[in-house]
């Protein structure tokens, strides 16, 4: 009987690890940015378009 190479168990362990990683859960969603966006600059055009006082800035999400 021919002795087996020690690479076979290592290759089998690597294949098992890859299969387990492929079946794992997806990564969690990143935490939303807690810092609000900067306010738009206030100029004459903005005042003509939106009136005075300006409406709140649009939501990011």
mmCIF file as gemmi writes it, N, C-alpha and C atoms, coordinates in Angstrom:
data_model
loop_
_atom_site.group_PDB
_atom_site.id
_atom_site.type_symbol
_atom_site.label_atom_id
_atom_site.label_alt_id
_atom_site.label_comp_id
_atom_site.label_asym_id
_atom_site.label_entity_id
_atom_site.label_seq_id
_atom_site.pdbx_PDB_ins_code
_atom_site.Cartn_x
_atom_site.Cartn_y
_atom_site.Cartn_z
_atom_site.occupancy
_atom_site.B_iso_or_equiv
_atom_site.pdbx_formal_charge
_atom_site.auth_seq_id
_atom_site.auth_asym_id
_atom_site.pdbx_PDB_model_num
ATOM 1 N N . UNK Axp A 1 ? 0.842 -1.174 0 1 0 ? 1 A 1
ATOM 2 C CA . UNK Axp A 1 ? 0 0 0 1 0 ? 1 A 1
ATOM 3 C C . UNK Axp A 1 ? 0.892 1.243 0 1 0 ? 1 A 1
ATOM 4 N N . UNK Axp A 2 ? 0.536 2.224 -0.827 1 0 ? 2 A 1
ATOM 5 C CA . UNK Axp A 2 ? 1.332 3.423 -0.979 1 0 ? 2 A 1
ATOM 6 C C . UNK Axp A 2 ? 0.94 4.433 0.114 1 0 ? 2 A 1
ATOM 7 N N . UNK Axp A 3 ? 1.909 5.044 0.82 1 0 ? 3 A 1
ATOM 8 C CA . UNK Axp A 3 ? 1.558 6.037 1.857 1 0 ? 3 A 1
ATOM 9 C C . UNK Axp A 3 ? 1.01 7.321 1.218 1 0 ? 3 A 1
ATOM 10 N N . UNK Axp A 4 ? 0.037 7.94 1.895 1 0 ? 4 A 1
ATOM 11 C CA . UNK Axp A 4 ? -0.573 9.169 1.381 1 0 ? 4 A 1
ATOM 12 C C . UNK Axp A 4 ? 0.313 10.374 1.685 1 0 ? 4 A 1
ATOM 13 N N . UNK Axp A 5 ? 0.226 11.356 0.844 1 0 ? 5 A 1
ATOM 14 C CA . UNK Axp A 5 ? 0.957 12.595 1.062 1 0 ? 5 A 1
ATOM 15 C C . UNK Axp A 5 ? 0.265 13.391 2.173 1 0 ? 5 A 1
ATOM 16 N N . UNK Axp A 6 ? 1.014 14.137 2.982 1 0 ? 6 A 1
ATOM 17 C CA . UNK Axp A 6 ? 0.387 14.948 4.039 1 0 ? 6 A 1
ATOM 18 C C . UNK Axp A 6 ? -0.387 16.146 3.486 1 0 ? 6 A 1
ATOM 19 N N . UNK Axp A 7 ? -0.321 16.366 2.184 1 0 ? 7 A 1
ATOM 20 C CA . UNK Axp A 7 ? -1.052 17.493 1.607 1 0 ? 7 A 1
ATOM 21 C C . UNK Axp A 7 ? -2.539 17.211 1.448 1 0 ? 7 A 1
ATOM 22 N N . UNK Axp A 8 ? -2.929 15.949 1.381 1 0 ? 8 A 1
ATOM 23 C CA . UNK Axp A 8 ? -4.344 15.61 1.215 1 0 ? 8 A 1
ATOM 24 C C . UNK Axp A 8 ? -5.206 16.102 2.382 1 0 ? 8 A 1
ATOM 25 N N . UNK Axp A 9 ? -4.827 15.848 3.64 1 0 ? 9 A 1
ATOM 26 C CA . UNK Axp A 9 ? -5.655 16.376 4.745 1 0 ? 9 A 1
ATOM 27 C C . UNK Axp A 9 ? -5.682 17.914 4.768 1 0 ? 9 A 1
ATOM 28 N N . UNK Axp A 10 ? -4.57 18.548 4.405 1 0 ? 10 A 1
ATOM 29 C CA . UNK Axp A 10 ? -4.532 20.003 4.369 1 0 ? 10 A 1
ATOM 30 C C . UNK Axp A 10 ? -5.453 20.54 3.276 1 0 ? 10 A 1
ATOM 31 N N . UNK Axp A 11 ? -5.437 19.911 2.121 1 0 ? 11 A 1
ATOM 32 C CA . UNK Axp A 11 ? -6.311 20.337 1.029 1 0 ? 11 A 1
ATOM 33 C C . UNK Axp A 11 ? -7.779 20.116 1.401 1 0 ? 11 A 1
ATOM 34 N N . UNK Axp A 12 ? -8.077 19.013 2.049 1 0 ? 12 A 1
ATOM 35 C CA . UNK Axp A 12 ? -9.449 18.75 2.462 1 0 ? 12 A 1
ATOM 36 C C . UNK Axp A 12 ? -9.912 19.781 3.493 1 0 ? 12 A 1
ATOM 37 N N . UNK Axp A 13 ? -9.024 20.15 4.421 1 0 ? 13 A 1
ATOM 38 C CA . UNK Axp A 13 ? -9.376 21.155 5.427 1 0 ? 13 A 1
ATOM 39 C C . UNK Axp A 13 ? -9.619 22.516 4.77 1 0 ? 13 A 1
ATOM 40 N N . UNK Axp A 14 ? -8.815 22.869 3.773 1 0 ? 14 A 1
ATOM 41 C CA . UNK Axp A 14 ? -9.01 24.139 3.063 1 0 ? 14 A 1
ATOM 42 C C . UNK Axp A 14 ? -10.336 24.147 2.309 1 0 ? 14 A 1
ATOM 43 N N . UNK Axp A 15 ? -10.664 23.05 1.652 1 0 ? 15 A 1
ATOM 44 C CA . UNK Axp A 15 ? -11.933 22.973 0.935 1 0 ? 15 A 1
ATOM 45 C C . UNK Axp A 15 ? -13.119 23.071 1.891 1 0 ? 15 A 1
ATOM 46 N N . UNK Axp A 16 ? -13.007 22.424 3.039 1 0 ? 16 A 1
ATOM 47 C CA . UNK Axp A 16 ? -14.07 22.498 4.035 1 0 ? 16 A 1
ATOM 48 C C . UNK Axp A 16 ? -14.228 23.934 4.556 1 0 ? 16 A 1
ATOM 49 N N . UNK Axp A 17 ? -13.102 24.622 4.787 1 0 ? 17 A 1
ATOM 50 C CA . UNK Axp A 17 ? -13.162 26.001 5.275 1 0 ? 17 A 1
ATOM 51 C C . UNK Axp A 17 ? -13.794 26.915 4.228 1 0 ? 17 A 1
ATOM 52 N N . UNK Axp A 18 ? -13.465 26.723 2.962 1 0 ? 18 A 1
ATOM 53 C CA . UNK Axp A 18 ? -14.063 27.534 1.903 1 0 ? 18 A 1
ATOM 54 C C . UNK Axp A 18 ? -15.565 27.27 1.79 1 0 ? 18 A 1
ATOM 55 N N . UNK Axp A 19 ? -15.968 26.02 1.916 1 0 ? 19 A 1
ATOM 56 C CA . UNK Axp A 19 ? -17.388 25.693 1.847 1 0 ? 19 A 1
ATOM 57 C C . UNK Axp A 19 ? -18.143 26.302 3.029 1 0 ? 19 A 1
ATOM 58 N N . UNK Axp A 20 ? -17.541 26.259 4.211 1 0 ? 20 A 1
ATOM 59 C CA . UNK Axp A 20 ? -18.188 26.842 5.394 1 0 ? 20 A 1
ATOM 60 C C . UNK Axp A 20 ? -18.286 28.367 5.253 1 0 ? 20 A 1
ATOM 61 N N . UNK Axp A 21 ? -17.258 28.997 4.685 1 0 ? 21 A 1
ATOM 62 C CA . UNK Axp A 21 ? -17.291 30.446 4.508 1 0 ? 21 A 1
ATOM 63 C C . UNK Axp A 21 ? -18.342 30.836 3.472 1 0 ? 21 A 1
ATOM 64 N N . UNK Axp A 22 ? -18.532 30.014 2.458 1 0 ? 22 A 1
ATOM 65 C CA . UNK Axp A 22 ? -19.524 30.325 1.429 1 0 ? 22 A 1
ATOM 66 C C . UNK Axp A 22 ? -20.945 30.233 1.982 1 0 ? 22 A 1
ATOM 67 N N . UNK Axp A 23 ? -21.145 29.427 2.987 1 0 ? 23 A 1
ATOM 68 C CA . UNK Axp A 23 ? -22.481 29.242 3.554 1 0 ? 23 A 1
ATOM 69 C C . UNK Axp A 23 ? -22.757 30.177 4.733 1 0 ? 23 A 1
ATOM 70 N N . UNK Axp A 24 ? -21.808 31.008 5.098 1 0 ? 24 A 1
ATOM 71 C CA . UNK Axp A 24 ? -22.006 31.879 6.255 1 0 ? 24 A 1
ATOM 72 C C . UNK Axp A 24 ? -22.967 33.008 5.916 1 0 ? 24 A 1
ATOM 73 N N . UNK Axp A 25 ? -23.391 33.722 6.932 1 0 ? 25 A 1
ATOM 74 C CA . UNK Axp A 25 ? -24.352 34.808 6.739 1 0 ? 25 A 1
ATOM 75 C C . UNK Axp A 25 ? -23.687 35.993 6.053 1 0 ? 25 A 1
ATOM 76 N N . UNK Axp A 26 ? -24.495 36.84 5.46 1 0 ? 26 A 1
ATOM 77 C CA . UNK Axp A 26 ? -24 38.056 4.818 1 0 ? 26 A 1
ATOM 78 C C . UNK Axp A 26 ? -23.554 39.042 5.901 1 0 ? 26 A 1
ATOM 79 N N . UNK Axp A 27 ? -22.618 39.924 5.599 1 0 ? 27 A 1
ATOM 80 C CA . UNK Axp A 27 ? -22.175 40.902 6.598 1 0 ? 27 A 1
ATOM 81 C C . UNK Axp A 27 ? -23.305 41.878 6.943 1 0 ? 27 A 1
ATOM 82 N N . UNK Axp A 28 ? -23.244 42.41 8.134 1 0 ? 28 A 1
ATOM 83 C CA . UNK Axp A 28 ? -24.264 43.344 8.598 1 0 ? 28 A 1
ATOM 84 C C . UNK Axp A 28 ? -24.181 44.645 7.814 1 0 ? 28 A 1
ATOM 85 N N . UNK Axp A 29 ? -25.301 45.362 7.742 1 0 ? 29 A 1
ATOM 86 C CA . UNK Axp A 29 ? -25.316 46.642 7.05 1 0 ? 29 A 1
ATOM 87 C C . UNK Axp A 29 ? -24.503 47.654 7.842 1 0 ? 29 A 1
ATOM 88 N N . UNK Axp A 30 ? -23.836 48.562 7.158 1 0 ? 30 A 1
ATOM 89 C CA . UNK Axp A 30 ? -23.08 49.58 7.894 1 0 ? 30 A 1
ATOM 90 C C . UNK Axp A 30 ? -24.022 50.516 8.638 1 0 ? 30 A 1
ATOM 91 N N . UNK Axp A 31 ? -23.551 51.046 9.725 1 0 ? 31 A 1
ATOM 92 C CA . UNK Axp A 31 ? -24.342 51.972 10.536 1 0 ? 31 A 1
ATOM 93 C C . UNK Axp A 31 ? -24.486 53.272 9.761 1 0 ? 31 A 1
ATOM 94 N N . UNK Axp A 32 ? -25.687 53.838 9.76 1 0 ? 32 A 1
ATOM 95 C CA . UNK Axp A 32 ? -25.918 55.078 9.025 1 0 ? 32 A 1
ATOM 96 C C . UNK Axp A 32 ? -25.097 56.211 9.638 1 0 ? 32 A 1
ATOM 97 N N . UNK Axp A 33 ? -24.789 57.185 8.83 1 0 ? 33 A 1
ATOM 98 C CA . UNK Axp A 33 ? -23.965 58.313 9.246 1 0 ? 33 A 1
ATOM 99 C C . UNK Axp A 33 ? -24.75 59.179 10.239 1 0 ? 33 A 1
ATOM 100 N N . UNK Axp A 34 ? -24.271 59.325 11.491 1 0 ? 34 A 1
ATOM 101 C CA . UNK Axp A 34 ? -25.02 60.106 12.48 1 0 ? 34 A 1
ATOM 102 C C . UNK Axp A 34 ? -24.874 61.612 12.284 1 0 ? 34 A 1
ATOM 103 N N . UNK Axp A 35 ? -23.953 62.054 11.427 1 0 ? 35 A 1
ATOM 104 C CA . UNK Axp A 35 ? -23.724 63.483 11.23 1 0 ? 35 A 1
ATOM 105 C C . UNK Axp A 35 ? -24.636 63.973 10.101 1 0 ? 35 A 1
ATOM 106 N N . UNK Axp A 36 ? -25.449 64.996 10.364 1 0 ? 36 A 1
ATOM 107 C CA . UNK Axp A 36 ? -26.33 65.493 9.301 1 0 ? 36 A 1
ATOM 108 C C . UNK Axp A 36 ? -25.514 66.195 8.219 1 0 ? 36 A 1
ATOM 109 N N . UNK Axp A 37 ? -26.044 66.278 7.011 1 0 ? 37 A 1
ATOM 110 C CA . UNK Axp A 37 ? -25.325 66.967 5.935 1 0 ? 37 A 1
ATOM 111 C C . UNK Axp A 37 ? -25.249 68.463 6.222 1 0 ? 37 A 1
ATOM 112 N N . UNK Axp A 38 ? -24.267 69.145 5.669 1 0 ? 38 A 1
ATOM 113 C CA . UNK Axp A 38 ? -24.183 70.591 5.916 1 0 ? 38 A 1
ATOM 114 C C . UNK Axp A 38 ? -25.344 71.324 5.253 1 0 ? 38 A 1
ATOM 115 N N . UNK Axp A 39 ? -25.701 72.443 5.834 1 0 ? 39 A 1
ATOM 116 C CA . UNK Axp A 39 ? -26.815 73.23 5.289 1 0 ? 39 A 1
ATOM 117 C C . UNK Axp A 39 ? -26.391 73.879 3.988 1 0 ? 39 A 1
ATOM 118 N N . UNK Axp A 40 ? -27.366 74.071 3.122 1 0 ? 40 A 1
ATOM 119 C CA . UNK Axp A 40 ? -27.087 74.752 1.854 1 0 ? 40 A 1
ATOM 120 C C . UNK Axp A 40 ? -26.787 76.225 2.122 1 0 ? 40 A 1
ATOM 121 N N . UNK Axp A 41 ? -25.92 76.821 1.3 1 0 ? 41 A 1
ATOM 122 C CA . UNK Axp A 41 ? -25.663 78.263 1.505 1 0 ? 41 A 1
ATOM 123 C C . UNK Axp A 41 ? -26.911 79.076 1.179 1 0 ? 41 A 1
ATOM 124 N N . UNK Axp A 42 ? -27.105 80.13 1.922 1 0 ? 42 A 1
ATOM 125 C CA . UNK Axp A 42 ? -28.28 80.981 1.755 1 0 ? 42 A 1
ATOM 126 C C . UNK Axp A 42 ? -27.894 82.153 0.863 1 0 ? 42 A 1
ATOM 127 N N . UNK Axp A 43 ? -28.501 82.228 -0.306 1 0 ? 43 A 1
ATOM 128 C CA . UNK Axp A 43 ? -28.217 83.335 -1.214 1 0 ? 43 A 1
ATOM 129 C C . UNK Axp A 43 ? -29.534 83.851 -1.797 1 0 ? 43 A 1
ATOM 130 N N . UNK Axp A 44 ? -29.448 84.853 -2.668 1 0 ? 44 A 1
ATOM 131 C CA . UNK Axp A 44 ? -30.646 85.491 -3.214 1 0 ? 44 A 1
ATOM 132 C C . UNK Axp A 44 ? -31.464 84.517 -4.061 1 0 ? 44 A 1
ATOM 133 N N . UNK Axp A 45 ? -30.798 83.689 -4.841 1 0 ? 45 A 1
ATOM 134 C CA . UNK Axp A 45 ? -31.528 82.737 -5.689 1 0 ? 45 A 1
ATOM 135 C C . UNK Axp A 45 ? -32.317 81.747 -4.828 1 0 ? 45 A 1
ATOM 136 N N . UNK Axp A 46 ? -31.683 81.26 -3.783 1 0 ? 46 A 1
ATOM 137 C CA . UNK Axp A 46 ? -32.37 80.33 -2.878 1 0 ? 46 A 1
ATOM 138 C C . UNK Axp A 46 ? -33.575 81.005 -2.241 1 0 ? 46 A 1
ATOM 139 N N . UNK Axp A 47 ? -33.431 82.252 -1.861 1 0 ? 47 A 1
ATOM 140 C CA . UNK Axp A 47 ? -34.542 82.961 -1.239 1 0 ? 47 A 1
ATOM 141 C C . UNK Axp A 47 ? -35.681 83.16 -2.244 1 0 ? 47 A 1
ATOM 142 N N . UNK Axp A 48 ? -35.351 83.437 -3.506 1 0 ? 48 A 1
ATOM 143 C CA . UNK Axp A 48 ? -36.397 83.599 -4.516 1 0 ? 48 A 1
ATOM 144 C C . UNK Axp A 48 ? -37.097 82.281 -4.815 1 0 ? 48 A 1
ATOM 145 N N . UNK Axp A 49 ? -36.339 81.174 -4.85 1 0 ? 49 A 1
ATOM 146 C CA . UNK Axp A 49 ? -36.928 79.879 -5.195 1 0 ? 49 A 1
ATOM 147 C C . UNK Axp A 49 ? -37.761 79.299 -4.063 1 0 ? 49 A 1
ATOM 148 N N . UNK Axp A 50 ? -37.26 79.419 -2.844 1 0 ? 50 A 1
ATOM 149 C CA . UNK Axp A 50 ? -37.904 78.738 -1.722 1 0 ? 50 A 1
ATOM 150 C C . UNK Axp A 50 ? -38.645 79.669 -0.774 1 0 ? 50 A 1
ATOM 151 N N . UNK Axp A 51 ? -38.439 80.954 -0.899 1 0 ? 51 A 1
ATOM 152 C CA . UNK Axp A 51 ? -39.097 81.884 0.01 1 0 ? 51 A 1
ATOM 153 C C . UNK Axp A 51 ? -38.31 82.037 1.296 1 0 ? 51 A 1
ATOM 154 N N . UNK Axp A 52 ? -38.868 82.813 2.201 1 0 ? 52 A 1
ATOM 155 C CA . UNK Axp A 52 ? -38.185 83.056 3.466 1 0 ? 52 A 1
ATOM 156 C C . UNK Axp A 52 ? -39.169 82.762 4.584 1 0 ? 52 A 1
ATOM 157 N N . UNK Axp A 53 ? -38.954 81.955 5.528 1 0 ? 53 A 1
ATOM 158 C CA . UNK Axp A 53 ? -37.746 81.17 5.766 1 0 ? 53 A 1
ATOM 159 C C . UNK Axp A 53 ? -37.658 79.955 4.844 1 0 ? 53 A 1
ATOM 160 N N . UNK Axp A 54 ? -36.454 79.435 4.704 1 0 ? 54 A 1
ATOM 161 C CA . UNK Axp A 54 ? -36.241 78.279 3.84 1 0 ? 54 A 1
ATOM 162 C C . UNK Axp A 54 ? -36.862 77.027 4.443 1 0 ? 54 A 1
ATOM 163 N N . UNK Axp A 55 ? -37.312 76.108 3.601 1 0 ? 55 A 1
ATOM 164 C CA . UNK Axp A 55 ? -37.783 74.825 4.115 1 0 ? 55 A 1
ATOM 165 C C . UNK Axp A 55 ? -36.595 73.986 4.591 1 0 ? 55 A 1
ATOM 166 N N . UNK Axp A 56 ? -36.84 72.982 5.411 1 0 ? 56 A 1
ATOM 167 C CA . UNK Axp A 56 ? -35.73 72.15 5.873 1 0 ? 56 A 1
ATOM 168 C C . UNK Axp A 56 ? -35.072 71.424 4.697 1 0 ? 56 A 1
ATOM 169 N N . UNK Axp A 57 ? -33.816 71.104 4.882 1 0 ? 57 A 1
ATOM 170 C CA . UNK Axp A 57 ? -33.047 70.405 3.846 1 0 ? 57 A 1
ATOM 171 C C . UNK Axp A 57 ? -33.671 69.026 3.583 1 0 ? 57 A 1
ATOM 172 N N . UNK Axp A 58 ? -33.59 68.514 2.358 1 0 ? 58 A 1
ATOM 173 C CA . UNK Axp A 58 ? -34.156 67.198 2.077 1 0 ? 58 A 1
ATOM 174 C C . UNK Axp A 58 ? -33.451 66.093 2.859 1 0 ? 58 A 1
ATOM 175 N N . UNK Axp A 59 ? -34.185 65.044 3.136 1 0 ? 59 A 1
ATOM 176 C CA . UNK Axp A 59 ? -33.63 63.91 3.888 1 0 ? 59 A 1
ATOM 177 C C . UNK Axp A 59 ? -32.624 63.163 3.034 1 0 ? 59 A 1
ATOM 178 N N . UNK Axp A 60 ? -31.61 62.582 3.658 1 0 ? 60 A 1
ATOM 179 C CA . UNK Axp A 60 ? -30.588 61.836 2.93 1 0 ? 60 A 1
ATOM 180 C C . UNK Axp A 60 ? -31.081 60.465 2.535 1 0 ? 60 A 1
ATOM 181 N N . UNK Axp A 61 ? -31.91 59.864 3.359 1 0 ? 61 A 1
ATOM 182 C CA . UNK Axp A 61 ? -32.307 58.463 3.094 1 0 ? 61 A 1
ATOM 183 C C . UNK Axp A 61 ? -33.796 58.324 3.103 1 0 ? 61 A 1
